[in-house]
Amino acid sequence: MKLNAIIMVVFIAVFSILEVLALNMESHYKYDIVMCIVVLIVIYYLRLKVFLLWSHYLYLSLFLLLHCLRMFQFYEKYPLGIEYDYWVHGYFGVVSALIVLNYLSKSNIILLIYFVLLVHSLLY
């Protein structure tokens, strides 16, 4: 089994446990957890098209898990004096930047971007 598949199976198991807890708590976050499972599966199947590294898939899965912890009122916490929501979404910014930069470095789109920047710098 490849690492991406292992990561997907482990996180789906964790999200399934969280879903059971959300159903028992009558939490309105139960739909969010189902959506996280769908996102994990969709991104798993898109991994070859976007050149997704196993580490980036792990980081993204961790983000989804951290985001789902709001059902335990984590968003009311202030670790190191900064609201938990800012930490989680800041982490997502880093993860998404890693994924996009990796995609751009392995695709021909980066050449187009360099060309546009070169033309732009020559014109202005």
PyMOL commands that set and color helices and strands:
alter all, ss='L'
color gray80, all
select helices_A, chain A and resi 3-25+30-46+54-72+74-76+79-81+84-106+109-123
alter helices_A, ss='H'
color red, helices_A
deselect
rebuild
show_as cartoon
